[in-house]
Amino acid sequence: MYTDEWKKIKTKVPGTLWGKVEGLGFDSPNTAVITALENLISDPELKNSVKEQKIKIQELGNRLEEERKRTQELQRELEIRMEETQNQIKDLKKDIEKAERREIYLEEIHNNYMLQVQTLIKQKQIVAPGEKKPWWRFW
């Protein structure tokens, strides 16, 4: 059939596609591939269709590359935001700790004040338990 040097190619095709090829009467993958390649070379419309498909594939590849770059940029932005959020969380935890310490400090001041007031009340009761000032004296 051919006197030229033969080139061995190896390819995998989906089972459903091969089932359709067998339905066309091809028993051998070799004859099916040779027939398809001959038709590809001889049919100008098929050539144009293949060129269009290549262009579409390139466009899709370009779009995928752009989407990959956008995804990487978004991922970087999210990482930066996450780091900022974690820093804010740390700052808020520090603020909470400070507020807790202030609360404890204010409770201690309040308790000390109450103890002083109670001490003063007890001292006043001890110093002059029966002596009261008349109501018209202010000093």
Secondary structure, DSSP 8 states (H G I E B T S, - for coil): ---S----------HHHHHHHHHTT---HHHHHHHHHHHHHH-HHHHHHHHHHHHHHHHHHHHHHHHHHHHHHHHHHHHHHHHHHHHHHHHHHHHHHHHHHHHHHHHHHHHHHHHHHHHHHHHHHHH-SS----TT---
